[in-house]
């Protein structure tokens, strides 16, 4: 039976797990990551929430209201950042959440709110909580919570970008300008930042308000690269917090050269693209030079 209900959706992702698997081995790393996820589950229940599912090193939770989710998010960050075992293994979390209408069916949750919360999680950095301005503005009593405006971001399925904020969970925020209420939407100015991508005979120009540009083997990507070493959805490029950001989501990794520098391997991580360079999905440039992209960051 399908039921429609407003809920706060929270995604928390363990940062540092990839290196943990490389250095500690699969069994030990899995046990440690499971320990982090168990802690997040306990905090979820403490704040009246419910764990819907875990996906690898990520947990998806629901809460009855925004305040429950916001308080749970801050407690999650405080707990993980202060646990000696997690600190020893250089683990942290990044959290994204959003409150909105959802569809409940067979114990799972679907809908626009889920997609938006997942997008907030993808925007969050290590030790950061990112949420939508509407989620915070719907809270009548924020108590000790402080937020900082991060500008706007594109969300798949939404015509216009939405305003996002950073929830400041650290005890000492003396060096950060914070607000208790969400600031008004920054007025749209001219689109200044652009990225030019070239692949063989194809070229793409992306502006700063464009949704994430996807690259991979499947035809559903913005740019399809049909090679066996390329993952189905291999990587994305988007404009975040003043930078063009390449995010690798692949099995084999992505090789990037910035300017005349050395080629770097990116795997399940993000990298700021600067000025000009090359991108090779799945293999080093020298192995398959015909499959290499070039990029150029431009300002109007």
C-alpha positions in Angstrom: 0.0 0.0 0.0 1.3 3.4 -1.0 1.0 6.3 1.4 2.0 10.0 0.9 3.6 11.7 3.9 5.8 14.7 4.5 9.1 13.5 6.0 12.7 14.7 6.5 15.1 12.5 4.5 18.7 12.2 5.6 21.6 10.6 3.8 24.9 10.1 5.7 28.0 8.9 3.8 31.2 7.6 5.4 34.2 9.6 4.1 37.6 7.8 4.0 36.2 4.3 3.6 37.9 3.8 0.2 41.4 4.2 1.6 40.4 2.1 4.6 39.6 -0.9 2.3 42.9 -0.4 0.5 45.0 -0.3 3.7 43.1 -2.5 6.2 41.6 -5.2 3.9 38.0 -5.9 3.0 36.9 -7.8 6.2 38.4 -5.3 8.7 37.3 -2.3 6.7 33.8 -3.6 6.4 33.6 -4.2 10.1 34.8 -0.7 10.9 32.4 1.0 8.4 29.6 -1.1 9.8 30.5 0.3 13.3 30.1 3.8 12.0 26.7 2.9 10.4 25.5 1.3 13.6 26.3 4.5 15.5 24.4 6.6 12.9 21.4 4.2 13.3 21.4 4.6 17.1 21.4 8.4 16.8 18.6 8.2 14.2 16.4 6.2 16.6 17.3 8.6 19.5 15.8 11.5 17.5 12.6 9.6 16.5 13.9 8.6 13.1 14.0 5.3 11.2 16.8 3.8 9.2 15.4 2.9 5.8 18.4 1.2 4.3 22.2 1.1 4.1 23.9 1.3 0.7 27.6 0.4 1.0 29.0 3.0 3.2 25.9 5.2 3.2 22.8 5.2 5.3 19.4 6.6 4.4 17.0 7.7 7.3 13.7 9.4 7.7 12.4 11.7 10.4 9.0 13.0 11.2 10.1 16.7 11.0 13.0 19.0 10.0 14.1 19.6 13.6 14.5 15.9 14.3 16.7 15.5 11.2 18.8 18.6 11.9 19.5 17.6 15.5 20.3 14.0 14.4 22.7 15.3 11.8 24.6 17.5 14.2 24.8 14.6 16.8 26.1 12.3 14.1 28.9 14.7 13.2 29.8 15.3 16.8 29.9 11.6 17.7 32.0 10.5 14.7 34.4 13.4 15.0 35.0 12.6 18.7 35.3 8.8 18.6 38.9 7.8 19.0 38.5 4.7 16.9 37.1 6.6 14.0 39.7 9.4 14.3 42.4 6.8 14.3 41.2 5.5 10.9 40.7 9.0 9.6 37.0 8.4 9.1 34.4 11.2 8.9 30.9 11.6 7.5 29.1 14.0 5.2 25.4 14.5 5.6 22.6 15.9 3.4 19.0 16.2 4.2 15.7 17.7 3.0 12.1 17.9 4.2 9.3 17.4 1.7 6.5 15.1 0.5 7.3 11.4 0.1 5.7 8.2 -1.0 6.0 5.3 1.4 5.7 1.8 -0.1 6.8 -1.6 1.3 9.1 -0.1 3.9 10.9 2.2 1.4 10.6 5.9 0.6 10.4 7.5 -2.8 9.8 10.9 -4.4 11.2 14.3 -5.0 12.3 14.8 -1.3 14.4 11.7 -1.5 16.1 12.9 -4.7 16.7 16.4 -3.2 18.2 14.9 0.0 20.5 12.7 -2.0 21.7 15.8 -4.0 22.4 17.6 -0.7 24.5 14.7 0.4 26.5 14.7 -2.9 27.2 18.5 -2.3 28.4 18.0 1.3 32.1 17.8 2.0 33.7 15.7 4.7 32.5 16.8 8.1 29.7 19.0 6.6 25.9 19.1 6.8 24.2 20.5 3.8 20.4 21.1 3.6 17.9 23.2 1.7 16.9 26.6 2.8 13.2 25.5 2.9 14.1 22.7 5.4 15.6 25.2 7.9 12.9 27.9 7.3 10.3 25.4 8.2 11.7 25.0 11.8 10.0 27.3 14.3 12.5 26.7 17.1 16.0 26.2 15.9 17.6 26.5 19.3 21.4 26.4 19.1 21.4 25.5 15.4 23.3 27.9 13.1 23.3 28.0 9.3 25.4 29.6 6.7 24.2 30.4 3.2 26.0 28.4 0.4 24.2 30.0 -2.6 22.2 27.9 -5.0 22.4 24.4 -6.6 20.7 22.5 -9.3 18.6 19.5 -8.5 17.5 17.0 -11.1 13.8 17.5 -11.9 13.6 21.1 -10.7 13.4 23.9 -13.2 15.2 26.5 -11.1 18.1 26.1 -8.7 17.3 26.0 -5.0 19.0 27.7 -2.1 21.2 25.6 0.1 22.7 26.1 3.5 25.5 24.7 5.6 24.5 23.6 9.1 27.2 24.6 11.6 27.6 21.8 14.1 31.0 22.6 15.6 31.0 24.0 19.1 33.3 26.9 18.1 31.9 29.0 15.3 33.5 32.2 16.3 35.3 32.5 12.9 32.2 31.9 10.9 29.5 34.4 10.0 26.2 32.5 10.9 22.5 33.2 10.8 19.6 31.7 12.7 17.3 32.1 9.7 17.8 31.4 6.1 18.9 34.5 4.1 16.8 35.4 1.0 17.6 33.8 -2.3 20.5 35.5 -4.0 19.2 37.2 -7.1 20.2 35.6 -10.3 23.0 37.5 -12.1 24.6 36.9 -15.4 26.1 33.4 -15.9 29.8 34.0 -15.7 31.4 30.6 -15.3 31.6 28.2 -18.2 33.3 24.9 -18.9 34.2 23.8 -22.4 34.6 20.0 -22.9 35.9 18.4 -26.1 35.8 14.8 -27.0 36.8 13.7 -30.5 34.5 15.7 -32.8 32.0 16.6 -30.1 32.1 19.8 -27.9 30.0 20.8 -24.9 29.8 24.1 -23.2 28.3 24.1 -19.6 27.4 27.1 -17.5 27.4 27.4 -13.8 23.6 26.8 -13.4 23.6 23.7 -15.5 22.7 20.3 -13.8 25.5 17.8 -13.3 27.1 16.7 -16.6 27.4 12.9 -16.6 30.0 10.8 -18.4 29.9 7.0 -18.9 29.3 4.0 -21.0 25.5 4.1 -20.9 23.6 6.1 -23.6 21.7 7.9 -20.8 24.8 10.0 -19.9 25.3 13.5 -21.3 28.5 12.1 -22.9 28.7 8.5 -23.8 32.1 6.9 -24.1 31.7 3.3 -25.3 34.7 1.5 -23.9 34.8 -1.7 -21.8 37.0 0.0 -19.1 34.5 2.8 -18.6 31.7 2.3 -16.0 28.1 2.7 -16.9 27.9 6.0 -15.0 31.5 6.8 -14.6 31.8 10.5 -13.5 30.1 13.8 -13.2 31.1 17.4 -13.6 29.3 20.3 -11.9 29.8 23.7 -10.6 29.9 23.7 -6.8 30.9 26.4 -4.3 32.8 28.4 -6.8 34.7 25.6 -8.6 34.1 23.1 -11.4 34.2 19.7 -9.7 34.9 16.4 -11.2 33.4 13.5 -9.2 34.5 9.9 -9.9 31.9 7.2 -9.3 33.6 4.4 -11.2 35.2 1.0 -10.7 38.5 1.8 -12.4 38.9 5.4 -11.6 39.6 8.6 -13.7 42.9 10.0 -14.7 43.2 13.8 -14.8 46.0 16.2 -15.8 45.7 19.8 -14.7 47.7 22.0 -17.1 51.2 20.7 -17.6 51.2 18.8 -14.3 51.5 15.1 -13.7 48.5 12.9 -14.4 46.5 12.1 -11.2 44.3 9.1 -10.5 40.9 9.9 -9.0 38.8 7.1 -7.5 35.5 7.6 -5.7 36.5 11.1 -4.8 36.3 14.7 -6.2 38.8 17.1 -7.8 38.6 20.8 -8.6 39.2 21.4 -12.3 41.4 24.5 -12.9 42.2 26.3 -16.2 42.8 23.6 -18.8 43.6 19.9 -18.8 42.7 16.4 -19.8 40.4 13.7 -18.5 40.7 9.9 -19.2 38.0 7.6 -17.9 39.1 4.2 -16.7 42.7 4.1 -17.9 45.7 6.3 -18.2 45.9 8.6 -21.1 48.9 6.8 -22.6 47.0 3.6 -22.9 44.0 5.0 -24.9 44.8 8.5 -26.2 41.8 8.3 -28.6 39.4 8.3 -25.6 40.7 11.4 -23.8 38.6 14.5 -23.2 40.0 18.0 -22.9 38.5 20.7 -20.7 38.9 24.5 -20.4 37.5 26.6 -17.5 36.3 30.0 -18.8 34.9 33.2 -17.4 32.6 35.4 -19.4 
